[in-house]
């Protein structure tokens, strides 16, 4: 496993790139697993919600500490209005395969959390947007989405999950070995403030996980029948792959 910080130093108008050990002051981080490398800005605004990514081999994941929308008696913790909104977009500026003959076949995003609504007029929602943009040529991004929506008294704390899979190697014309990945999440919670002192609606994100796989260009790999459990909290992960002409 290799993790370095890439810092930019500007002198006499030129930009010199240097590698440093991981530090809180540096901005651009690179991590390389056995097959894939990631690059991201650890100071981007979304880090307040997502936290910093963790890595296991070629996989990247987030374990957010505080990513929630909460409205109580018509007042949200972020907006101060009836509908509270928490919205954040995380960007991996580059994800690339170490072997340029390998493509990124699929990116699977799984998310889970909990929510609670304690009265009939309350609502809570969550939205996931995943997009991979190929950096080898200009063409439309590969996009996947999912959402959850809850209304009315939940009867106590409840769990939720959502997921989406995108397949860059199948849908991009270019060789999918060098991508920019965007993950956007929006959470909302609504209370009406008709019964002051008793209305609560909130939704919180506990986990975000991306699984990235590579397949040699021009090689057909069947969809695996195996199912993995990534820790006790994660659901089933599936990977779709396809044939790409050499």
Secondary structure, DSSP 8 states (H G I E B T S, - for coil): -EEEEEEEEEETTEEEEEEE---TT--EEEEE-SSEEEEEETTSTTHHHH---EEETTEEEE--SS-EEEEETTEETTTSSSEEEEEEEEEEEEEEESSTTEEEEEEEEEEEEEEEE-STT-EEEEEEEEEEEESSS----EEEEEEEEEES--SS-EEEEEEEEE-HHHH-SS-SSEEEEEEEEEEEEE---SSTTS-EEEEEEEEEEEEEEEEETT---------B--STT---B---------
